[in-house]
């Protein structure tokens, strides 16, 4: 640390304390009733697929439905913050 200027050290510490608003909003959106519904469908599919030894089911549709619902929620909230 001796050859790193004090200003750079302070910037690094500040960056560590910062929380990405996207992650916070994603977490909140995942808890909304709309997203919980899709997350439950995804988890049910994953359980079903995991219980079978030989299946072609992949839960892709359920995953995309969940991500679409979450990202739709995030888009509405995130852009109000970054304006």
HUSUL-V933882 format. One line per field, one symbol per residue. phi: phi as a letter, one per 20 degrees, with the letter a starting at -180 (. if undefined). burial: + if it has 24 or more other ideal C-beta (glycine too) atoms within 12 Angstrom, else -. A space follows every 50 residues. Layout:
phi=???
burial=???
//
This chain:
phi=.feeggffffffffffffdffffffgffffefgffggfffffffffffff edebbefcmfffffffffffffffgfeffffeg
burial=------------------------++--++----+--++--+--+----- --------+--+---+--++--++---------
//
